[in-house]
Amino acid sequence: MHGRRHLAASLARALSQAPSRSISSTPSLLQTLDPTPQSPPLAAPAAGRLAEMRRRLQAETPSLGDFAYSVEVGTRKKPLPKPKWMKETIPGGAKYAAIKAKLRELKLHTVCEEARCPNLGECWSGGETGTATATIMILGDTCTRGCR
């Protein structure tokens, strides 16, 4: 809306200044009536800033090489060893075998076996304390060991 008012004011000014001239001979009027947009005088610095921004983005943008890298992977013939913290000892040992043999001899099963407790080997072989234990429920179905 503002552009139309500006155009009308420019046209009125041009016609009032040169009433004897024809419309085609007035360059300011022709420029005012020209529908093609002319670039503003500040276009050159803006284009320079745009080119600078594009150059900076191109220099700072990560490439495929920043994301893709090689990793040493073990093969079937030469697998990489697992770290110590990931290794778990298999239940066994003299204490484990003795408790298991005694339970089978008495035809008993422990709470740990029935619940498929992951700490079974640790309890039966003595674990950190060295005391081997086996929990058997007598009169009830609730384990009070709390080995979670």
C-alpha positions as CSV (number, residue, x, y, z in Angstrom):
1,M,0.0,0.0,0.0
2,H,2.8,2.4,0.9
3,G,4.5,1.6,-2.5
4,R,1.4,2.8,-4.4
5,R,1.3,6.1,-2.6
6,H,5.0,6.6,-3.3
7,L,4.5,5.8,-7.0
8,A,1.5,8.2,-7.2
9,A,3.4,11.0,-5.5
10,S,6.4,10.5,-7.8
11,L,4.2,10.6,-10.8
12,A,2.4,13.7,-9.7
13,R,5.7,15.5,-9.0
14,A,7.1,14.5,-12.4
15,L,4.0,15.7,-14.2
16,S,3.8,19.0,-12.3
17,Q,7.5,19.9,-12.9
18,A,7.4,19.4,-16.7
19,P,3.9,19.9,-18.0
20,S,5.1,20.7,-21.6
21,R,7.1,17.6,-22.0
22,S,5.8,14.2,-23.1
23,I,5.9,11.2,-20.8
24,S,8.4,9.4,-22.8
25,S,11.0,12.1,-22.5
26,T,11.0,12.3,-18.7
27,P,13.7,9.9,-17.4
28,S,12.6,10.2,-13.7
29,L,9.1,9.3,-14.7
30,L,10.2,6.4,-16.8
31,Q,12.3,5.2,-13.9
32,T,9.3,5.5,-11.5
33,L,7.0,3.7,-13.9
34,D,9.5,0.9,-14.6
35,P,8.2,-2.3,-13.0
36,T,11.6,-4.1,-12.8
37,P,13.1,-3.8,-9.4
38,Q,16.4,-2.0,-9.2
39,S,19.0,-3.2,-6.7
40,P,19.4,-1.0,-3.7
41,P,22.6,0.9,-3.2
42,L,23.5,-1.4,-0.2
43,A,23.4,-4.6,-2.3
44,A,27.2,-4.7,-2.8
45,P,28.1,-4.8,0.9
46,A,25.4,-7.4,1.5
47,A,26.6,-9.6,-1.3
48,G,30.1,-9.4,0.2
49,R,28.8,-10.4,3.6
50,L,26.9,-13.3,2.0
51,A,30.0,-14.5,0.1
52,E,32.0,-14.2,3.3
53,M,29.4,-16.2,5.3
54,R,29.3,-18.9,2.6
55,R,33.1,-19.2,2.7
56,R,33.1,-19.4,6.5
57,L,30.4,-22.1,6.5
58,Q,32.2,-24.1,3.9
59,A,35.4,-24.0,5.9
60,E,33.7,-24.9,9.2
61,T,31.3,-27.5,7.9
62,P,32.3,-31.1,9.0
63,S,33.0,-33.5,6.2
64,L,32.4,-37.2,5.9
65,G,35.9,-37.8,7.1
66,D,35.0,-36.2,10.4
67,F,32.3,-38.8,11.1
68,A,33.8,-41.9,9.4
69,Y,36.8,-43.6,11.0
70,S,38.2,-47.0,11.3
71,V,38.0,-49.2,14.3
72,E,40.1,-52.3,15.1
73,V,37.7,-55.2,15.1
74,G,38.6,-58.7,16.1
75,T,38.1,-61.6,13.6
76,R,37.1,-65.1,14.2
77,K,40.6,-66.3,14.0
78,K,41.9,-63.5,16.4
79,P,39.2,-62.1,18.6
80,L,39.9,-59.2,20.8
81,P,39.9,-60.1,24.6
82,K,37.1,-58.9,26.8
83,P,38.0,-56.4,29.6
84,K,38.5,-57.8,33.1
85,W,35.4,-56.0,34.5
86,M,33.2,-57.8,31.9
87,K,34.5,-61.3,32.8
88,E,32.4,-63.3,35.3
89,T,33.7,-66.4,37.0
90,I,31.8,-69.6,36.3
91,P,30.3,-71.2,39.4
92,G,32.6,-74.0,40.5
93,G,35.3,-74.9,42.8
94,A,35.6,-77.4,45.7
95,K,33.0,-75.7,48.0
96,Y,30.5,-75.4,45.1
97,A,30.9,-79.1,44.2
98,A,30.6,-80.2,47.8
99,I,27.4,-78.3,48.5
100,K,25.8,-79.5,45.2
101,A,26.7,-83.1,45.9
102,K,25.3,-82.9,49.5
103,L,22.0,-81.4,48.3
104,R,21.6,-84.0,45.6
105,E,22.4,-86.8,48.2
106,L,19.6,-85.4,50.5
107,K,17.3,-84.8,47.5
108,L,16.9,-81.1,48.3
109,H,16.8,-78.1,46.2
110,T,17.6,-74.5,47.3
111,V,15.7,-71.3,46.9
112,C,18.4,-70.1,44.7
113,E,18.0,-73.0,42.3
114,E,14.2,-72.6,42.1
115,A,14.5,-68.9,41.5
116,R,17.3,-69.3,39.1
117,C,19.3,-66.8,41.1
118,P,22.3,-65.3,39.2
119,N,24.3,-65.2,42.5
120,L,24.1,-69.0,43.0
121,G,27.7,-69.7,42.2
122,E,28.9,-66.8,44.4
123,C,26.8,-68.1,47.4
124,W,27.8,-71.8,47.0
125,S,31.5,-71.2,46.4
126,G,31.9,-68.7,49.2
127,G,32.2,-65.5,47.2
128,E,34.1,-62.6,48.9
129,T,33.7,-63.8,52.5
130,G,34.8,-67.4,51.8
131,T,31.7,-68.8,53.6
132,A,29.7,-71.1,51.3
133,T,25.9,-71.0,51.9
134,A,22.8,-72.7,50.6
135,T,19.4,-71.3,51.5
136,I,16.6,-73.9,52.0
137,M,13.1,-72.9,52.8
138,I,11.4,-74.8,55.6
139,L,7.7,-74.0,56.2
140,G,7.0,-71.3,53.7
141,D,7.6,-70.0,50.2
142,T,9.3,-66.6,51.0
143,C,13.0,-66.3,50.7
144,T,14.6,-64.2,53.4
145,R,18.1,-64.2,52.0
146,G,17.7,-60.9,50.1
147,C,20.6,-61.6,47.7
148,R,19.4,-59.1,45.0
